[in-house]
Amino acid sequence: MAEWFDNWFDSPYYHELYFKRDQQEATSFINALIKHLKPADDSRMLDVACGRGRHSLTLSKGPYHVTGIDLSYQSIIAAKEAEQYNLEFFQHDMRLPFRINYYDYAFNFFTSFGYFRTRREHDAALRTIARSLHLNGILVIDYLNTHYSEDHLIHETDVPSGAFNFHITKWMDETHFYKKIEVEHDQFTVPHIFTEKVSKFSLGDFTEMLAFQGMQIQEVFGDYQFGTYHVRNKPRMIMIAKKIKSE
């Protein structure tokens, strides 16, 4: 059975909606993150669910070796146009193993997690990332803050972008956030419709899931300016975890 993300992430509308955003903000966040982490020159970095590679490309401007992986074939085809000696991309499912004990840092940006049907699949994805890291390697997960998102849910809105209009309807239940995206265009007789589904993982959930993979959360920030995390008042949950155990 096809998952919702199989078609949506390969759709050109996904990138039209999400990635014509402020590149300067993304670059500023990456630069601030690198300044905070202080990675050694020649560090190996893995960008998990890299999309078309905008974060990977920013990381590769430093003295690092960067690999981006993503499930979307179309995204990786686009990302490969930027490949160079220290930047590479592969189509890969994060639930499957990838390069064991190879990387110093791994990143998962822009709520690129929480999409799968079962806890076992999410555990498999975190296992892939944990196994890809050396002992004492660092993982950064940038996830939505569930409680803030519950309190600030906007149920209906329109997002114009170029020749398209995205009519977005949001709702939630006890375990997930949902987003129906209706892509409207003058040449469409009916909208193209996609639905996103993201798990309501809390900081406690991540603490438990990461511990199961031998990782320990060291720091948590609440926004892209590295403000202090607050369970209700900050929009993001940016977790920095260290691999403290090997199998």
C-alpha positions, 0 to 999 in steps of 0.5 A, spaced: 500 500 500 502 506 497 504 511 503 501 518 503 508 521 502 510 516 496 506 521 491 507 527 495 514 528 496 515 526 488 510 532 486 513 538 483 507 542 488 511 539 494 517 543 492 512 549 490 509 550 496 515 548 501 521 550 498 520 557 495 521 559 502 526 564 505 533 561 503 536 566 508 533 563 514 535 556 512 542 558 511 542 562 517 540 557 521 545 552 518 551 557 520 548 558 527 548 550 528 555 549 525 557 555 530 554 551 536 556 544 534 564 546 532 565 540 528 572 538 526 574 540 519 573 534 514 567 531 519 563 526 515 555 529 515 549 525 513 543 529 511 537 524 512 531 526 508 535 531 505 529 533 499 533 537 494 539 538 498 538 545 500 541 544 507 546 539 504 549 544 500 549 549 505 553 544 510 558 543 504 560 550 503 564 548 510 570 543 510 566 537 511 564 531 507 556 531 506 551 526 504 544 527 503 539 521 502 532 521 501 526 517 499 524 521 493 527 519 486 525 526 483 528 530 489 535 526 489 535 527 481 534 535 482 539 534 488 545 531 484 545 537 480 549 540 485 554 534 487 561 536 488 567 533 491 565 533 498 557 533 496 553 526 494 546 524 494 543 518 494 535 515 493 534 511 500 529 509 505 531 511 512 528 505 515 533 501 511 541 501 514 546 506 510 553 506 512 554 503 518 559 507 523 561 512 518 559 519 520 560 524 525 554 528 524 547 526 522 541 531 521 534 531 520 531 538 518 524 541 517 520 535 521 522 530 516 520 524 521 514 522 524 511 520 517 510 512 518 504 508 520 508 504 526 512 505 531 516 499 529 518 503 522 520 510 526 524 505 531 527 503 524 529 510 522 532 512 528 536 505 528 539 507 521 541 514 523 544 511 530 548 506 526 550 510 521 554 514 526 561 513 530 561 512 537 560 520 540 557 522 534 552 527 534 544 527 531 540 533 530 533 533 529 528 539 528 521 537 529 515 541 530 513 542 538 507 538 538 503 542 544 505 549 541 502 546 534 496 544 538 495 551 541 496 554 534 493 550 529 490 554 523 484 550 521 484 553 514 488 558 509 490 559 502 497 560 500 498 563 493 505 561 490 506 563 482 500 560 478 498 556 483 494 557 490 494 552 495 488 551 499 490 548 506 485 544 511 488 542 518 486 538 523 488 533 529 486 527 533 490 524 539 496 521 535 497 525 529 496 532 525 493 532 518 494 537 513 489 536 506 493 540 501 488 542 495 492 545 489 488 549 485 490 552 478 486 555 472 488 550 468 485 544 473 478 542 472 479 540 479 484 541 484 490 536 485 489 533 493 494 531 497 494 529 505 500 529 510 500 526 516 505 527 522 505 523 529 505 527 535 511 525 538 513 529 544 520 530 547 519 524 552 517 520 546 524 522 542 528 521 549 525 514 549 526 512 542 533 515 542 535 511 548 533 505 545 538 506 540 544 508 544 543 515 544 542 521 549 539 528 548 544 533 550 540 539 548 533 542 546 532 549 543 525 552 541 526 556 535 531 557 529 534 562 533 536 557 538 531 560 543 530 556 550 525 550 549 518 551 552 513 546 552 508 551 550 511 557 548 516 555 542 514 552 535 520 548 534 523 542 538 531 542 536 534 536 539 541 535 539 543 527 541 549 524 542 551 516 541 553 514 547 553 506 546 555 502 540 551 495 539 
